[in-house]
């Protein structure tokens, strides 16, 4: 499922995000959603979230 729509993302859900530092390489980081940071209903590059594990922030690419 795509991470471009806010309605698809729930707190505690497992997702893969791309961190700001990894945008060029496209490397994904897996974790659980702690907070949803994007207020818009959708975003073309993915909804920005914070992960529970280590408070990393990135845009959702895949919902697992």
C-alpha positions in Angstrom: 0.0 0.0 0.0 1.2 3.5 -0.9 2.3 5.9 1.8 1.0 9.0 0.0 -2.4 9.1 1.6 -2.7 10.1 5.3 -5.9 8.0 5.8 -3.9 4.8 5.1 -1.4 5.4 8.0 -2.2 4.5 11.6 -0.2 5.0 14.8 1.6 1.8 15.7 1.6 0.5 12.1 4.8 -1.0 10.6 6.1 1.0 7.7 9.2 1.6 5.6 10.4 5.2 5.4 13.1 7.0 3.5 15.1 9.4 5.8 16.3 12.8 4.5 19.9 11.6 4.4 18.9 8.5 2.3 16.8 10.3 -0.3 19.5 10.1 -3.0 20.2 6.4 -2.4 16.6 5.4 -1.7 17.6 3.3 1.3 14.5 2.4 3.4 14.3 2.2 7.2 11.7 0.0 8.8 9.8 0.8 12.0 6.5 1.5 13.7 4.7 4.9 13.5 4.9 7.0 16.7 3.5 10.3 15.2 2.1 11.4 11.9 3.7 14.8 11.1 2.1 15.7 7.8 -1.2 17.5 8.2 -2.3 17.4 4.6 -4.6 14.6 3.4 -2.0 13.4 0.9 1.5 14.2 -0.2 3.2 13.1 -3.5 6.5 12.1 -1.8 4.9 10.3 1.1 3.4 11.2 4.5 6.1 12.3 7.0 6.1 10.3 10.2 8.2 9.8 13.3 9.2 6.2 14.3 8.8 4.7 17.8 12.1 2.9 17.9 14.5 5.9 17.7 12.4 9.0 16.8 13.8 9.0 13.2 11.7 11.2 10.8 11.1 10.3 7.2 8.5 9.9 4.5 6.5 6.7 4.2 7.2 4.6 1.1 5.6 1.3 2.0 3.0 0.2 4.5 3.7 -3.3 5.7 
